[in-house]
Amino acid sequence: MVQGNTSEVIRQDLERFWDAKLRRARERYIQASAELHSHMLANGGGAQPPLSAGIRRAEAEAFADYCRVLATFTELVAMGKLPDPERDNVVVMPGGCE
């Protein structure tokens, strides 16, 4: 019975870890998105290409990270699938979250 309790404790620890990571990724995405929107509004909907490209890239990277963490957290909680330690940090998403 000790094995069952240990597994449950490990699972709960993993859930807490990934939940905290998900919250941080979401906050980074919200911040990057707000910065992009503020920049676009300040430039009348248009943006200066070099600065805009960097801000857009930061927003896209924050969104990709949020989606990756969300997918990992969902797999862990909903399916009981442990995160793959070899999983890349970057996800290519043509149309949204994976």
Helices and strands as residue ranges (DSSP letters): H 2-42, H 49-79
